[in-house]
Amino acid sequence: MAEHHDHDEPKGESLIEKISGKIHAHDSSSSDSDNEKVDTSGSIKSKIYRLFGRERPVHKVFGGGKPADIFLWRNKKVSGGVLGGATVAWILFELLEYHFLTLICHICMAALAVVFLWSNASFFINKSLPHIPQVHIPEEPVKEIATALRVEINRAIAVLREIASGRDLKSFLYAIAGLWVLSIVGTWFNFLTLLYIGVILLFTVPVFYEKYDDKVDALAEKAIAEIKKQYVVFDEKVLSKIPRGPLKDKKIA
């Protein structure tokens, strides 16, 4: 009897081990399936179309500093002040036909007259002379602005050179179409009005896109897919029949 009892113990233990093993296997399989779901959802999110290939938030695209805060209305007082100043300048120079040089001269005349009268009146009213601060332009910001402009100008020249080389017909057509549209818009407005429209777009479009980026990206994806489809048709019927120059097969040295 003792021997029979001894033989029953390992059987019971093996049965318990089998049950616990099945439970652990089920838990591990369920956790693996959960991980697969998370991975697939993450891959789906990573495959979401973003306009202009954007992978960073809009705030980071604009540099993530004070200019980005101003354009995206993080600081409403500063953003409103800049936009209000641009609006006042446009009204003065465009609607009232006030000239920039005339405005600068009038401001300087008024400032000089006020300070001059205040300096002379201080002797009669026994008050201290007005403190006129020394103003100078620092060297580092000027160098940074000049360097940034140089980089952008060189980049634009390189892009124009690449387009003019005849290697990429698609970029050439895009450039011609963009310049043509800009020339038509230039007949409707002068440069100052175009500059003001650019400021208005800069203060409205990014903040609107940041708020509704998912909807805008979805619509942009459909529009770009349709444009690509129409371009393929145009390429087959028109562009493929245009003779290409000898520079087409040349590589950039």
ABEGO torsion letter per residue (X at the ends): XAAAAAAAAAAAAAAAAAAAAAAAAAAAAAAAAAAAAAAAAAAAAAABBBBGGBABBAAAAAGGBAAAAAAAGABAAAAAAAAAAAAAAAAAAAAAGBBAAAAAAAAAAAAAAAAAAAAAAAAAAGBBBBBBBBBBBBAAAAAAAAAAAAAAAAAAAAAAAAAAAGABAAAAAAAAAAAAAAAAAAAABBAAAAAAAAAAAAAAAAAAAAAAAAAAAAAAAAAAAAAAAAAAAAAAAAAAABBBBAAAABBBX
